Amino acid sequence: MDVNLLRIAVTLVSLAIFIGIVRWAWADRRQADFADAAFLPLEADGDGARGDGVGSRR
């Protein structure tokens, strides 16, 4: 097996994995989960956080 053939195979497998991850992330059933996760940093979690995105410094 030629080293260039191995490089081509690895590149194609990597491309297929990348396309699979992109399709998974942009799937319609995942949009609601990502929309909810986008607001997580903005929500107060009740452990002393101010809720305005600014942490307290001492």
mmCIF file as gemmi writes it, N, C-alpha and C atoms, coordinates in Angstrom:
data_model
loop_
_atom_site.group_PDB
_atom_site.id
_atom_site.type_symbol
_atom_site.label_atom_id
_atom_site.label_alt_id
_atom_site.label_comp_id
_atom_site.label_asym_id
_atom_site.label_entity_id
_atom_site.label_seq_id
_atom_site.pdbx_PDB_ins_code
_atom_site.Cartn_x
_atom_site.Cartn_y
_atom_site.Cartn_z
_atom_site.occupancy
_atom_site.B_iso_or_equiv
_atom_site.pdbx_formal_charge
_atom_site.auth_seq_id
_atom_site.auth_asym_id
_atom_site.pdbx_PDB_model_num
ATOM 1 N N . MET Axp A 1 ? 0.852 -1.172 0 1 0 ? 1 A 1
ATOM 2 C CA . MET Axp A 1 ? 0 0 0 1 0 ? 1 A 1
ATOM 3 C C . MET Axp A 1 ? 0.898 1.235 0 1 0 ? 1 A 1
ATOM 4 N N . ASP Axp A 2 ? 0.632 2.106 -0.912 1 0 ? 2 A 1
ATOM 5 C CA . ASP Axp A 2 ? 1.368 3.357 -1.046 1 0 ? 2 A 1
ATOM 6 C C . ASP Axp A 2 ? 0.967 4.311 0.084 1 0 ? 2 A 1
ATOM 7 N N . VAL Axp A 3 ? 1.919 5.115 0.539 1 0 ? 3 A 1
ATOM 8 C CA . VAL Axp A 3 ? 1.64 6.047 1.632 1 0 ? 3 A 1
ATOM 9 C C . VAL Axp A 3 ? 0.619 7.105 1.198 1 0 ? 3 A 1
ATOM 10 N N . ASN Axp A 4 ? 0.62 7.482 -0.067 1 0 ? 4 A 1
ATOM 11 C CA . ASN Axp A 4 ? -0.351 8.458 -0.547 1 0 ? 4 A 1
ATOM 12 C C . ASN Axp A 4 ? -1.774 7.895 -0.537 1 0 ? 4 A 1
ATOM 13 N N . LEU Axp A 5 ? -1.916 6.622 -0.818 1 0 ? 5 A 1
ATOM 14 C CA . LEU Axp A 5 ? -3.222 5.98 -0.754 1 0 ? 5 A 1
ATOM 15 C C . LEU Axp A 5 ? -3.741 5.965 0.687 1 0 ? 5 A 1
ATOM 16 N N . LEU Axp A 6 ? -2.844 5.736 1.631 1 0 ? 6 A 1
ATOM 17 C CA . LEU Axp A 6 ? -3.214 5.769 3.043 1 0 ? 6 A 1
ATOM 18 C C . LEU Axp A 6 ? -3.633 7.187 3.45 1 0 ? 6 A 1
ATOM 19 N N . ARG Axp A 7 ? -2.923 8.192 2.986 1 0 ? 7 A 1
ATOM 20 C CA . ARG Axp A 7 ? -3.276 9.587 3.288 1 0 ? 7 A 1
ATOM 21 C C . ARG Axp A 7 ? -4.646 9.943 2.708 1 0 ? 7 A 1
ATOM 22 N N . ILE Axp A 8 ? -4.92 9.481 1.508 1 0 ? 8 A 1
ATOM 23 C CA . ILE Axp A 8 ? -6.223 9.74 0.885 1 0 ? 8 A 1
ATOM 24 C C . ILE Axp A 8 ? -7.324 9.07 1.701 1 0 ? 8 A 1
ATOM 25 N N . ALA Axp A 9 ? -7.089 7.841 2.117 1 0 ? 9 A 1
ATOM 26 C CA . ALA Axp A 9 ? -8.096 7.114 2.896 1 0 ? 9 A 1
ATOM 27 C C . ALA Axp A 9 ? -8.371 7.814 4.221 1 0 ? 9 A 1
ATOM 28 N N . VAL Axp A 10 ? -7.328 8.25 4.909 1 0 ? 10 A 1
ATOM 29 C CA . VAL Axp A 10 ? -7.502 8.951 6.177 1 0 ? 10 A 1
ATOM 30 C C . VAL Axp A 10 ? -8.241 10.271 5.964 1 0 ? 10 A 1
ATOM 31 N N . THR Axp A 11 ? -7.932 10.982 4.89 1 0 ? 11 A 1
ATOM 32 C CA . THR Axp A 11 ? -8.61 12.243 4.592 1 0 ? 11 A 1
ATOM 33 C C . THR Axp A 11 ? -10.088 12.017 4.316 1 0 ? 11 A 1
ATOM 34 N N . LEU Axp A 12 ? -10.413 10.991 3.546 1 0 ? 12 A 1
ATOM 35 C CA . LEU Axp A 12 ? -11.81 10.708 3.237 1 0 ? 12 A 1
ATOM 36 C C . LEU Axp A 12 ? -12.598 10.266 4.474 1 0 ? 12 A 1
ATOM 37 N N . VAL Axp A 13 ? -11.975 9.469 5.318 1 0 ? 13 A 1
ATOM 38 C CA . VAL Axp A 13 ? -12.639 9.047 6.551 1 0 ? 13 A 1
ATOM 39 C C . VAL Axp A 13 ? -12.86 10.254 7.462 1 0 ? 13 A 1
ATOM 40 N N . SER Axp A 14 ? -11.872 11.121 7.571 1 0 ? 14 A 1
ATOM 41 C CA . SER Axp A 14 ? -12.013 12.329 8.39 1 0 ? 14 A 1
ATOM 42 C C . SER Axp A 14 ? -13.105 13.234 7.848 1 0 ? 14 A 1
ATOM 43 N N . LEU Axp A 15 ? -13.194 13.383 6.543 1 0 ? 15 A 1
ATOM 44 C CA . LEU Axp A 15 ? -14.233 14.193 5.927 1 0 ? 15 A 1
ATOM 45 C C . LEU Axp A 15 ? -15.616 13.603 6.202 1 0 ? 15 A 1
ATOM 46 N N . ALA Axp A 16 ? -15.726 12.289 6.111 1 0 ? 16 A 1
ATOM 47 C CA . ALA Axp A 16 ? -17.01 11.639 6.379 1 0 ? 16 A 1
ATOM 48 C C . ALA Axp A 16 ? -17.424 11.828 7.834 1 0 ? 16 A 1
ATOM 49 N N . ILE Axp A 17 ? -16.49 11.736 8.752 1 0 ? 17 A 1
ATOM 50 C CA . ILE Axp A 17 ? -16.798 11.961 10.169 1 0 ? 17 A 1
ATOM 51 C C . ILE Axp A 17 ? -17.217 13.402 10.397 1 0 ? 17 A 1
ATOM 52 N N . PHE Axp A 18 ? -16.515 14.347 9.784 1 0 ? 18 A 1
ATOM 53 C CA . PHE Axp A 18 ? -16.853 15.755 9.924 1 0 ? 18 A 1
ATOM 54 C C . PHE Axp A 18 ? -18.26 16.039 9.398 1 0 ? 18 A 1
ATOM 55 N N . ILE Axp A 19 ? -18.582 15.512 8.239 1 0 ? 19 A 1
ATOM 56 C CA . ILE Axp A 19 ? -19.915 15.72 7.662 1 0 ? 19 A 1
ATOM 57 C C . ILE Axp A 19 ? -20.978 15.079 8.553 1 0 ? 19 A 1
ATOM 58 N N . GLY Axp A 20 ? -20.68 13.935 9.127 1 0 ? 20 A 1
ATOM 59 C CA . GLY Axp A 20 ? -21.615 13.293 10.04 1 0 ? 20 A 1
ATOM 60 C C . GLY Axp A 20 ? -21.871 14.136 11.283 1 0 ? 20 A 1
ATOM 61 N N . ILE Axp A 21 ? -20.837 14.726 11.846 1 0 ? 21 A 1
ATOM 62 C CA . ILE Axp A 21 ? -20.998 15.582 13.022 1 0 ? 21 A 1
ATOM 63 C C . ILE Axp A 21 ? -21.801 16.826 12.673 1 0 ? 21 A 1
ATOM 64 N N . VAL Axp A 22 ? -21.539 17.424 11.524 1 0 ? 22 A 1
ATOM 65 C CA . VAL Axp A 22 ? -22.284 18.61 11.111 1 0 ? 22 A 1
ATOM 66 C C . VAL Axp A 22 ? -23.757 18.274 10.904 1 0 ? 22 A 1
ATOM 67 N N . ARG Axp A 23 ? -24.055 17.156 10.268 1 0 ? 23 A 1
ATOM 68 C CA . ARG Axp A 23 ? -25.446 16.755 10.06 1 0 ? 23 A 1
ATOM 69 C C . ARG Axp A 23 ? -26.146 16.472 11.385 1 0 ? 23 A 1
ATOM 70 N N . TRP Axp A 24 ? -25.42 15.86 12.333 1 0 ? 24 A 1
ATOM 71 C CA . TRP Axp A 24 ? -25.997 15.586 13.645 1 0 ? 24 A 1
ATOM 72 C C . TRP Axp A 24 ? -26.315 16.896 14.375 1 0 ? 24 A 1
ATOM 73 N N . ALA Axp A 25 ? -25.384 17.852 14.313 1 0 ? 25 A 1
ATOM 74 C CA . ALA Axp A 25 ? -25.572 19.112 15.031 1 0 ? 25 A 1
ATOM 75 C C . ALA Axp A 25 ? -26.692 19.952 14.431 1 0 ? 25 A 1
ATOM 76 N N . TRP Axp A 26 ? -26.885 19.897 13.128 1 0 ? 26 A 1
ATOM 77 C CA . TRP Axp A 26 ? -27.895 20.722 12.47 1 0 ? 26 A 1
ATOM 78 C C . TRP Axp A 26 ? -29.207 19.981 12.237 1 0 ? 26 A 1
ATOM 79 N N . ALA Axp A 27 ? -29.364 18.79 12.826 1 0 ? 27 A 1
ATOM 80 C CA . ALA Axp A 27 ? -30.607 18.04 12.679 1 0 ? 27 A 1
ATOM 81 C C . ALA Axp A 27 ? -31.744 18.794 13.356 1 0 ? 27 A 1
ATOM 82 N N . ASP Axp A 28 ? -32.93 18.699 12.784 1 0 ? 28 A 1
ATOM 83 C CA . ASP Axp A 28 ? -34.091 19.418 13.316 1 0 ? 28 A 1
ATOM 84 C C . ASP Axp A 28 ? -34.412 19.017 14.749 1 0 ? 28 A 1
ATOM 85 N N . ARG Axp A 29 ? -34.232 17.756 15.09 1 0 ? 29 A 1
ATOM 86 C CA . ARG Axp A 29 ? -34.578 17.318 16.443 1 0 ? 29 A 1
ATOM 87 C C . ARG Axp A 29 ? -33.572 17.809 17.479 1 0 ? 29 A 1
ATOM 88 N N . ARG Axp A 30 ? -32.388 18.295 17.069 1 0 ? 30 A 1
ATOM 89 C CA . ARG Axp A 30 ? -31.394 18.809 18.004 1 0 ? 30 A 1
ATOM 90 C C . ARG Axp A 30 ? -31.505 20.315 18.21 1 0 ? 30 A 1
ATOM 91 N N . GLN Axp A 31 ? -32.235 21.01 17.367 1 0 ? 31 A 1
ATOM 92 C CA . GLN Axp A 31 ? -32.306 22.47 17.434 1 0 ? 31 A 1
ATOM 93 C C . GLN Axp A 31 ? -32.863 22.957 18.764 1 0 ? 31 A 1
ATOM 94 N N . ALA Axp A 32 ? -33.885 22.306 19.281 1 0 ? 32 A 1
ATOM 95 C CA . ALA Axp A 32 ? -34.479 22.728 20.554 1 0 ? 32 A 1
ATOM 96 C C . ALA Axp A 32 ? -33.48 22.552 21.703 1 0 ? 32 A 1
ATOM 97 N N . ASP Axp A 33 ? -32.721 21.465 21.684 1 0 ? 33 A 1
ATOM 98 C CA . ASP Axp A 33 ? -31.727 21.244 22.732 1 0 ? 33 A 1
ATOM 99 C C . ASP Axp A 33 ? -30.646 22.319 22.705 1 0 ? 33 A 1
ATOM 100 N N . PHE Axp A 34 ? -30.178 22.665 21.513 1 0 ? 34 A 1
ATOM 101 C CA . PHE Axp A 34 ? -29.133 23.678 21.401 1 0 ? 34 A 1
ATOM 102 C C . PHE Axp A 34 ? -29.673 25.068 21.714 1 0 ? 34 A 1
ATOM 103 N N . ALA Axp A 35 ? -30.936 25.326 21.405 1 0 ? 35 A 1
ATOM 104 C CA . ALA Axp A 35 ? -31.529 26.62 21.742 1 0 ? 35 A 1
ATOM 105 C C . ALA Axp A 35 ? -31.621 26.77 23.259 1 0 ? 35 A 1
ATOM 106 N N . ASP Axp A 36 ? -31.99 25.706 23.952 1 0 ? 36 A 1
ATOM 107 C CA . ASP Axp A 36 ? -32.023 25.742 25.41 1 0 ? 36 A 1
ATOM 108 C C . ASP Axp A 36 ? -30.623 25.901 25.996 1 0 ? 36 A 1
ATOM 109 N N . ALA Axp A 37 ? -29.658 25.209 25.443 1 0 ? 37 A 1
ATOM 110 C CA . ALA Axp A 37 ? -28.289 25.274 25.948 1 0 ? 37 A 1
ATOM 111 C C . ALA Axp A 37 ? -27.657 26.637 25.706 1 0 ? 37 A 1
ATOM 112 N N . ALA Axp A 38 ? -28.117 27.356 24.698 1 0 ? 38 A 1
ATOM 113 C CA . ALA Axp A 38 ? -27.555 28.668 24.399 1 0 ? 38 A 1
ATOM 114 C C . ALA Axp A 38 ? -27.831 29.67 25.509 1 0 ? 38 A 1
ATOM 115 N N . PHE Axp A 39 ? -28.91 29.469 26.262 1 0 ? 39 A 1
ATOM 116 C CA . PHE Axp A 39 ? -29.269 30.402 27.326 1 0 ? 39 A 1
ATOM 117 C C . PHE Axp A 39 ? -28.758 29.976 28.701 1 0 ? 39 A 1
ATOM 118 N N . LEU Axp A 40 ? -28.101 28.85 28.814 1 0 ? 40 A 1
ATOM 119 C CA . LEU Axp A 40 ? -27.612 28.381 30.104 1 0 ? 40 A 1
ATOM 120 C C . LEU Axp A 40 ? -26.661 29.373 30.793 1 0 ? 40 A 1
ATOM 121 N N . PRO Axp A 41 ? -25.726 30.008 30.095 1 0 ? 41 A 1
ATOM 122 C CA . PRO Axp A 41 ? -24.841 30.957 30.787 1 0 ? 41 A 1
ATOM 123 C C . PRO Axp A 41 ? -25.571 32.182 31.321 1 0 ? 41 A 1
ATOM 124 N N . LEU Axp A 42 ? -26.75 32.473 30.81 1 0 ? 42 A 1
ATOM 125 C CA . LEU Axp A 42 ? -27.472 33.66 31.214 1 0 ? 42 A 1
ATOM 126 C C . LEU Axp A 42 ? -28.412 33.418 32.389 1 0 ? 42 A 1
ATOM 127 N N . GLU Axp A 43 ? -28.65 32.172 32.728 1 0 ? 43 A 1
ATOM 128 C CA . GLU Axp A 43 ? -29.579 31.845 33.795 1 0 ? 43 A 1
ATOM 129 C C . GLU Axp A 43 ? -28.852 31.816 35.14 1 0 ? 43 A 1
ATOM 130 N N . ALA Axp A 44 ? -29.517 32.307 36.173 1 0 ? 44 A 1
ATOM 131 C CA . ALA Axp A 44 ? -28.975 32.233 37.525 1 0 ? 44 A 1
ATOM 132 C C . ALA Axp A 44 ? -29.176 30.813 38.036 1 0 ? 44 A 1
ATOM 133 N N . ASP Axp A 45 ? -28.153 30.274 38.68 1 0 ? 45 A 1
ATOM 134 C CA . ASP Axp A 45 ? -28.257 28.902 39.152 1 0 ? 45 A 1
ATOM 135 C C . ASP Axp A 45 ? -28.498 28.818 40.656 1 0 ? 45 A 1
ATOM 136 N N . GLY Axp A 46 ? -28.642 29.943 41.351 1 0 ? 46 A 1
ATOM 137 C CA . GLY Axp A 46 ? -29.021 29.924 42.749 1 0 ? 46 A 1
ATOM 138 C C . GLY Axp A 46 ? -27.886 29.723 43.728 1 0 ? 46 A 1
ATOM 139 N N . ASP Axp A 47 ? -26.65 29.658 43.284 1 0 ? 47 A 1
ATOM 140 C CA . ASP Axp A 47 ? -25.542 29.468 44.224 1 0 ? 47 A 1
ATOM 141 C C . ASP Axp A 47 ? -24.754 30.764 44.428 1 0 ? 47 A 1
ATOM 142 N N . GLY Axp A 48 ? -25.45 31.873 44.471 1 0 ? 48 A 1
ATOM 143 C CA . GLY Axp A 48 ? -24.789 33.139 44.719 1 0 ? 48 A 1
ATOM 144 C C . GLY Axp A 48 ? -24.476 33.916 43.464 1 0 ? 48 A 1
ATOM 145 N N . ALA Axp A 49 ? -24.842 33.385 42.324 1 0 ? 49 A 1
ATOM 146 C CA . ALA Axp A 49 ? -24.6 34.103 41.082 1 0 ? 49 A 1
ATOM 147 C C . ALA Axp A 49 ? -25.52 35.313 41.002 1 0 ? 49 A 1
ATOM 148 N N . ARG Axp A 50 ? -25.001 36.384 40.472 1 0 ? 50 A 1
ATOM 149 C CA . ARG Axp A 50 ? -25.785 37.608 40.393 1 0 ? 50 A 1
ATOM 150 C C . ARG Axp A 50 ? -26.835 37.546 39.304 1 0 ? 50 A 1
ATOM 151 N N . GLY Axp A 51 ? -26.633 36.719 38.302 1 0 ? 51 A 1
ATOM 152 C CA . GLY Axp A 51 ? -27.619 36.58 37.247 1 0 ? 51 A 1
ATOM 153 C C . GLY Axp A 51 ? -27.441 37.547 36.104 1 0 ? 51 A 1
ATOM 154 N N . ASP Axp A 52 ? -26.451 38.441 36.214 1 0 ? 52 A 1
ATOM 155 C CA . ASP Axp A 52 ? -26.244 39.399 35.12 1 0 ? 52 A 1
ATOM 156 C C . ASP Axp A 52 ? -25.013 39.061 34.299 1 0 ? 52 A 1
ATOM 157 N N . GLY Axp A 53 ? -24.457 37.879 34.503 1 0 ? 53 A 1
ATOM 158 C CA . GLY Axp A 53 ? -23.32 37.439 33.706 1 0 ? 53 A 1
ATOM 159 C C . GLY Axp A 53 ? -21.983 37.913 34.247 1 0 ? 53 A 1
ATOM 160 N N . VAL Axp A 54 ? -21.987 38.668 35.345 1 0 ? 54 A 1
ATOM 161 C CA . VAL Axp A 54 ? -20.751 39.18 35.913 1 0 ? 54 A 1
ATOM 162 C C . VAL Axp A 54 ? -20.468 38.431 37.211 1 0 ? 54 A 1
ATOM 163 N N . GLY Axp A 55 ? -19.344 37.813 37.301 1 0 ? 55 A 1
ATOM 164 C CA . GLY Axp A 55 ? -19.002 37.095 38.524 1 0 ? 55 A 1
ATOM 165 C C . GLY Axp A 55 ? -18.523 38.051 39.602 1 0 ? 55 A 1
ATOM 166 N N . SER Axp A 56 ? -18.645 37.637 40.848 1 0 ? 56 A 1
ATOM 167 C CA . SER Axp A 56 ? -18.197 38.491 41.947 1 0 ? 56 A 1
ATOM 168 C C . SER Axp A 56 ? -16.718 38.259 42.196 1 0 ? 56 A 1
ATOM 169 N N . ARG Axp A 57 ? -16.014 39.328 42.447 1 0 ? 57 A 1
ATOM 170 C CA . ARG Axp A 57 ? -14.579 39.244 42.747 1 0 ? 57 A 1
ATOM 171 C C . ARG Axp A 57 ? -14.356 39.674 44.177 1 0 ? 57 A 1
ATOM 172 N N . ARG Axp A 58 ? -13.461 38.991 44.832 1 0 ? 58 A 1
ATOM 173 C CA . ARG Axp A 58 ? -13.154 39.34 46.215 1 0 ? 58 A 1
ATOM 174 C C . ARG Axp A 58 ? -11.739 39.82 46.333 1 0 ? 58 A 1
